Amino acid sequence: MVVLLDDNGESIFDIDLTSDHEREKHINQMLEMLDANDIDRLRETVLCTSDGLLDNSVRKRAWPLLIGQDTLLDMHMKESVNIKEQDSKESSITRLKHQIEHKDAEQVLKDVERSFIYLNSIPDQQNSVENNLSFLRKRLNKLIIHVLNAIPGINYYQGYHDVASMVVLTFDNDYEAFRFLYNLTLRYLRDHMMTNISPTMKQLDLIPELLSYNDYDIYLILKTSKPVYALSAVISLFTHDITNINDISLIWDYIFACDDPQLVIYIYTALLIYYKDDILVDLNEMSDSSIESSTYDSDIVHVVLNNFIKTHLSENSIDSKLEVNTVLRLALDLKKKIPLSKLKSFKNISSFSFLKSKSTSITVLILQIKEQKLQDTKIQKKRYILKTLNNNSALIKREIHRSPMIIKASLGICILGIVMHTTLKNSGVKLGITNEVTRNIHIIWNCIKDNLR
């Protein structure tokens, strides 16, 4: 059933797609939009229906266009992989250029060997040759390594293989799969592929603040817990937490139709709001708390939230499609009401982040990587300085205690001056150490006064 909705979410009219004839007719209409390059109309069609793009025959043509393609970039990629679009699946695999083994190749292989464990949820394809586990995993491993080698400076993370698995299942041609995952990585995933998890955590910090504007009750429950519970869902575009392929496809249809990586944050927030009552029940069962309680152990909160999507939106759920549609509508409503740019935590997001710049430019990626390395260096230097200050404080206290009274004052002041001068001169970091310096001065001064009495 395709349900066209107005701005209030009310049904305009229904199109019965239960018959093969009506389903085929609707698919052909979307293919005609693609033939006419009427992408705007296709976006509108996807966003006002409950079935999305319906079929992989449409998705493998529509998804690349919906997330945007760079013609020059496309030509560069084709030359680098030496694969022709018309190549068959079999010849494409054998013609992939040999790549230097990536530093993360071992971890990739381990994750690939655990992939496609939910093939029973792929309708009418269980017995096809293309979905043989060995065949799929071989394609998946080559695809991931090839993209990692093609994009300079990015790092593999666990969860990326879940995203790539979805790409393999949708695109049966290796060049098309590579081209799409390449663009998807740059437009929707690059923040998660820096040297550490900091850029991702800054994104996750948006979720509690977004909740505070929409559902203050659940915000109060979650505010004391770091939003690491959203990590697997966000970095995998929900492929790690949702096992129903059709549900994932529908979510991706909406994300790409909006052409906005920010929608991922809104969708996760909408999931929390939609399943709030179920989450509260789970929290109370695990903590034996009253239903009115708004205080839960952070470990319990993490366990419940880390599993609530898998628990309440499983592939066996009768109403999973209806639930997904409701969540997507709620996410779009949240997006319309509260732009992420209005959130305080949005200021902490890098200007090179895909939440602020969807560019596929390698130059933007390089600038983002340089910025992250600079931040990492500052953090390491700050930690070293604070550690040195603490060690020096202990040393000064010990030496002053052992010295004669007259020398105590002179020695303490002298060492204090040296420490302060050296620290402030060589730190290169002015923010964040002032309080620590003050604290150490206070400790030393008290020590001097105690020994002069």
Secondary structure, DSSP 8 states (H G I E B T S, - for coil): -EEEE-TTS-EEEEE---SHHHHHHHHHHHHHHHHTT-HHHHHHHHHT-SSTT-SHHHHHHHHHHHH---HHHHHHHHHHHT--TT--HHHHHHHS------TTHHHHHHHHTT--TTGGGSTT-TT-GGG-HHHHHHHHHHHHHHHHHHSTT----TTHHHHHHHHHHH--SHHHHHHHHHHHIIIIIGGGGSSSSHHHHHHHTHHHHHHHHH-HHHHHHHTTS-GGGGHHHHHTTTTTT---HHHHHHHHHHHHHHT-TTHHHHHHHHHHHHTHHHHHHHHHHHHT--TT-----HHHHHHHHHHHHHHHS-TT-TTHHHHHHHHHHHHHHHHHHS-GGGSGGGGGS-TTSTTT-----HHHHHHHHHHHHHHHHHHHHHHHHHHHHHHHHHHHHHHHHHS-HHHHHHHHHHHHHHHHHHHHHH----TT-HHHHHHHHHHHHHHHHHHH-
